[in-house]
């Protein structure tokens, strides 16, 4: 499951009239007017089926055509999330309609039931209504509280990405001042992609690749080395620094992995839990020593709430001490779901 924390994100529909008369064909474009590099997805009805398609990478300040066929009146659905390499909590531009995506690859999904049992593959899309009388080309703008123009978003995006790789930029304000130009020149020289302070697709893509590659090395991962699906849950220090927060579920197919926490790990202990789905029973991860709230459906629960009074069940999570490691992988193995074998192998 990926946790989505909404920021002050706006999704704006812009309808531009045709200049060429009725023979012109409509297009649907997505524009990124934020300082974040985004991955975007679109949902729409095609031949009576609700189809979702993605991901389109949108650099800060970039607009991209996502439908080139004639636009039909009706409801469309849009969603975007910041790339994982950006620092801090994952930012999203979302709504209230859960639809299916493919997490780690390009996708076109014509059957929305494919993710019914896997909440980690659902995203909350925002509905956009297009009326027949609107006409013209349609653009959905992803914006935030800064209300950047496309140029300002491009500059702010470079500022944010340079800060992500360690440069002291100051404010991410969309202004191409001396500090930003100096940092950009230093970065380009150090990576062998020029000497000047020009913002172009090459330097933007280099920065995006670099921050994403660094993020891939950090965090807490689950892997399933059993022969059966495992529903997994995770507890970590709460973001406000008080207590813990448990969340789930990540459905792990055999031989699959999932990142359940982004970013560099802290020295505090983490806690893991899992249920292996056998044909006629559910086997719980053995060796648990600390109780956290859980639910039969996707959940988030703080450690300071009364589980039963809040409608939760209770499960014993296993403690994991990661020490000074920046990343950790917990592997679910068959023997961990047998109390006697688990105790012998701990």
C-alpha positions in Angstrom: 0.0 0.0 0.0 1.2 3.3 -0.6 0.0 6.1 1.7 -1.3 9.2 0.0 -1.2 12.5 2.0 -3.0 15.3 0.1 -1.3 18.7 0.1 -3.0 21.9 -1.0 -3.2 20.5 -4.5 -5.5 21.7 -7.1 -6.7 20.1 -10.4 -7.9 22.8 -12.8 -9.7 22.1 -16.1 -8.9 24.6 -18.9 -11.0 24.6 -22.1 -9.4 26.4 -25.0 -11.5 27.0 -28.1 -10.6 25.7 -31.5 -9.0 28.1 -33.9 -9.6 25.9 -36.9 -13.4 25.4 -36.9 -15.4 22.2 -36.6 -12.9 20.1 -38.6 -10.3 20.4 -35.8 -9.9 17.4 -33.5 -9.9 17.8 -29.8 -7.0 16.8 -27.6 -6.6 16.2 -23.9 -3.4 17.4 -22.2 -2.0 17.4 -18.7 0.1 20.3 -17.5 2.4 20.3 -14.4 2.4 23.7 -12.8 4.1 22.5 -9.6 7.7 22.3 -8.4 7.4 18.5 -8.3 8.2 16.0 -11.0 4.9 14.0 -11.4 3.7 10.7 -12.5 0.1 11.1 -13.9 -2.7 8.7 -14.9 -6.0 9.2 -16.6 -9.3 7.3 -16.5 -12.1 7.5 -19.0 -14.9 5.4 -20.6 -14.1 3.5 -23.8 -16.7 1.1 -25.3 -18.7 1.1 -22.1 -15.7 0.1 -20.0 -13.9 2.4 -17.5 -10.3 2.4 -18.6 -7.3 3.7 -16.7 -4.0 4.5 -18.4 -0.6 5.7 -17.1 2.0 6.6 -16.2 3.0 9.8 -17.9 6.1 11.5 -16.5 5.5 15.3 -16.3 8.6 17.4 -15.6 7.9 20.6 -13.7 6.5 23.1 -16.1 5.8 20.4 -18.8 2.5 19.8 -20.7 1.9 16.5 -22.4 -0.9 15.3 -24.7 -2.5 12.2 -23.3 -5.4 11.7 -25.7 -5.2 12.7 -29.4 -8.5 11.3 -30.5 -11.7 13.3 -30.5 -12.8 14.1 -27.0 -16.2 12.8 -26.0 -18.3 14.7 -23.5 -18.5 13.0 -20.1 -16.5 12.4 -17.0 -12.8 11.9 -17.0 -10.6 11.0 -14.1 -7.1 12.3 -13.4 -4.5 11.6 -10.7 -0.9 12.5 -10.2 1.7 11.8 -7.5 5.2 13.2 -7.0 8.2 11.0 -8.0 9.5 9.0 -5.0 12.9 10.7 -5.2 11.5 14.0 -3.8 12.2 14.5 -0.1 9.4 14.3 2.5 6.0 12.7 2.4 4.6 11.5 -0.9 2.6 14.3 -2.5 -0.5 13.6 -4.5 -3.1 15.4 -6.6 -6.1 13.2 -6.1 -9.9 13.0 -5.5 -12.5 10.6 -4.2 -12.8 7.9 -6.9 -10.6 4.8 -6.3 -9.4 3.3 -9.6 -6.8 0.7 -10.5 -3.2 1.4 -11.6 0.0 -0.7 -12.1 2.4 0.5 -9.5 5.8 0.1 -11.2 5.2 0.1 -15.0 3.2 1.7 -17.8 -0.3 0.3 -18.0 -3.7 0.3 -19.7 -6.3 -1.4 -17.6 -9.7 -2.2 -19.0 -10.9 -4.2 -16.0 -11.2 -2.3 -12.8 -11.8 -5.5 -10.8 -8.2 -6.6 -11.2 -7.1 -4.7 -8.1 -10.2 -5.3 -5.9 -8.1 -7.5 -3.5 -5.0 -5.3 -3.6 -5.5 -1.8 -2.2 -1.8 -0.9 -3.0 -2.9 -0.8 -6.6 -5.7 1.7 -6.1 -5.4 5.5 -6.4 -8.0 8.1 -5.6 -8.7 9.9 -8.9 -10.3 13.3 -9.3 -13.4 13.6 -11.5 -13.3 16.1 -14.4 -16.5 16.8 -16.3 -16.3 17.8 -20.0 -19.5 19.1 -21.5 -20.4 18.8 -25.2 -20.9 22.5 -25.5 -17.4 23.3 -24.2 -15.7 22.3 -27.5 -12.0 22.8 -28.1 -8.8 21.4 -26.6 -8.9 20.4 -23.0 -6.1 20.7 -20.5 -6.0 19.7 -16.9 -3.5 21.7 -14.8 -1.9 20.2 -11.7 -1.2 23.2 -9.4 -0.5 24.0 -5.8 -0.7 27.0 -3.5 2.0 28.8 -5.4 0.0 29.2 -8.6 3.2 29.0 -10.7 3.2 29.7 -14.4 4.7 26.9 -16.5 8.1 28.7 -16.6 8.0 29.4 -12.9 7.2 25.7 -12.3 10.2 24.7 -14.4 12.5 26.9 -12.3 10.9 25.8 -9.1 11.3 22.2 -10.2 15.0 22.6 -10.8 15.3 24.3 -7.4 13.5 21.4 -5.6 15.5 18.7 -7.5 18.8 20.5 -6.7 17.8 20.6 -3.0 17.0 16.9 -3.2 20.5 16.1 -4.2 22.0 18.3 -1.5 22.4 21.8 -2.9 21.6 24.8 -0.6 19.0 26.5 -2.7 17.0 28.5 -0.2 13.4 29.0 -1.1 11.7 27.0 -3.8 10.1 30.1 -5.3 10.3 29.8 -9.1 12.7 32.7 -9.4 15.9 32.1 -11.4 18.3 34.0 -9.1 22.0 34.0 -8.6 21.9 31.1 -6.0 19.9 28.9 -8.3 22.1 29.7 -11.3 25.3 29.0 -9.4 24.0 25.6 -8.1 22.8 24.6 -11.5 26.2 25.4 -13.1 28.0 23.4 -10.3 25.6 20.5 -10.9 26.0 20.5 -14.7 29.8 20.7 -14.4 30.0 17.9 -11.8 27.9 15.6 -14.0 29.6 16.4 -17.3 26.5 17.9 -18.9 27.7 21.4 -19.7 29.1 24.5 -18.0 26.2 27.0 -18.1 23.1 27.5 -15.9 20.6 26.6 -18.6 17.5 24.7 -17.6 16.7 22.0 -20.2 15.2 18.5 -20.5 18.7 16.9 -20.2 19.5 18.4 -16.8 15.9 17.9 -15.6 15.9 14.2 -16.6 19.4 13.7 -15.1 18.2 15.1 -11.7 15.0 13.0 -11.8 17.0 9.8 -12.5 19.5 10.6 -9.8 17.0 11.3 -7.0 14.9 8.3 -7.9 18.0 6.0 -7.9 19.0 7.3 -4.5 15.5 6.8 -3.1 15.5 3.2 -4.4 18.4 2.4 -2.0 16.5 3.7 1.1 13.5 2.6 3.1 11.9 -0.6 4.5 11.0 -3.4 2.1 8.9 -6.6 2.4 9.6 -9.6 0.2 7.6 -12.9 0.1 9.6 -16.1 -0.3 6.7 -18.3 0.6 4.6 -20.2 -2.0 1.4 -18.4 -1.0 0.2 -14.8 -0.9 1.0 -12.9 2.2 -1.0 -9.9 3.5 1.5 -7.7 5.3 1.3 -4.8 7.8 4.0 -2.4 9.2 4.4 -0.2 12.3 6.8 2.7 12.4 7.4 5.7 14.6 4.6 8.3 14.2 5.4 11.3 12.1 4.8 13.7 15.0 7.4 11.9 17.0 5.0 10.4 19.6 4.2 6.7 19.6 3.9 4.4 16.6 1.5 4.1 13.6 0.5 0.8 12.1 -0.7 0.5 8.6 -1.7 -2.2 6.1 -2.3 -4.1 4.0 0.3 -4.9 1.3 -0.6 -8.0 -0.6 2.6 -9.8 -1.6 2.4 -12.5 -4.2 5.1 -15.3 -4.0 8.5 -13.9 -5.1 7.3 -10.3 -5.0 8.5 -7.3 -2.9 7.1 -4.0 -1.9 8.5 -0.8 -0.3 6.5 0.0 2.8 8.4 3.0 4.1 10.2 5.6 2.0 13.4 7.4 2.9 16.3 6.8 5.2 15.5 4.7 8.3 15.8 6.0 11.8 17.5 4.1 14.7 14.2 3.3 16.4 12.8 -0.2 16.1 10.2 -1.1 13.4 7.5 -3.8 13.6 6.2 -6.3 11.0 3.2 -8.5 10.7 1.8 -10.9 8.1 -0.9 -13.3 7.3 -0.2 -16.2 4.9 -3.2 -17.2 2.9 -3.5 -21.0 2.8 -6.5 -22.7 1.1 -8.5 -23.4 4.2 -6.8 -21.2 6.8 -4.9 -18.0 7.5 -1.5 -18.4 9.2 -0.2 -15.5 11.2 3.4 -14.5 11.4 4.8 -16.0 14.6 7.3 -14.4 17.0 5.3 -11.2 17.6 6.1 -9.3 20.8 4.2 -6.0 20.5 0.5 -5.5 19.9 -0.8 -3.0 17.4 -4.3 -2.3 16.1 -5.2 -3.9 12.7 -8.4 -4.2 10.7 -9.8 -6.6 8.1 -9.6 -3.8 5.5 -7.0 -1.2 4.6 -6.1 0.7 7.8 -4.0 3.2 9.6 -4.0 3.2 13.4 -1.9 5.0 16.0 -0.5 3.1 19.0 -2.2 5.4 21.5 -5.8 4.5 20.5 -7.9 1.8 22.3 -8.2 -0.8 19.5 -11.5 -2.4 20.4 -13.2 0.9 21.2 -12.1 2.3 17.9 -13.3 -0.7 15.9 -9.9 -2.4 15.4 -8.7 -5.9 16.1 -5.3 -6.6 17.7 -2.3 -8.4 16.3 1.2 -9.2 17.7 3.9 -7.6 15.5 7.5 -8.8 15.4 10.1 -6.2 16.4 12.9 -5.4 13.9 16.0 -3.5 15.0 17.7 -1.9 12.0 20.5 -0.2 13.9 22.3 2.3 11.7 21.1 0.9 8.4 19.5 3.2 6.0 17.5 0.4 4.3 16.2 -2.9 5.5 14.4 -5.9 3.8 12.3 -8.2 5.9 11.7 -11.5 4.1 8.6 -13.6 4.8 9.5 -17.3 4.8 7.3 -20.3 5.4 8.9 -21.3 8.7 8.0 -17.9 10.2 4.3 -18.8 10.2 5.0 -21.9 12.4 5.4 -20.9 16.0 7.8 -23.7 16.9 10.0 -23.4 13.8 9.9 -19.6 14.0 11.2 -19.7 17.6 14.0 -22.0 16.6 15.2 -19.8 13.7 15.0 -16.4 15.3 
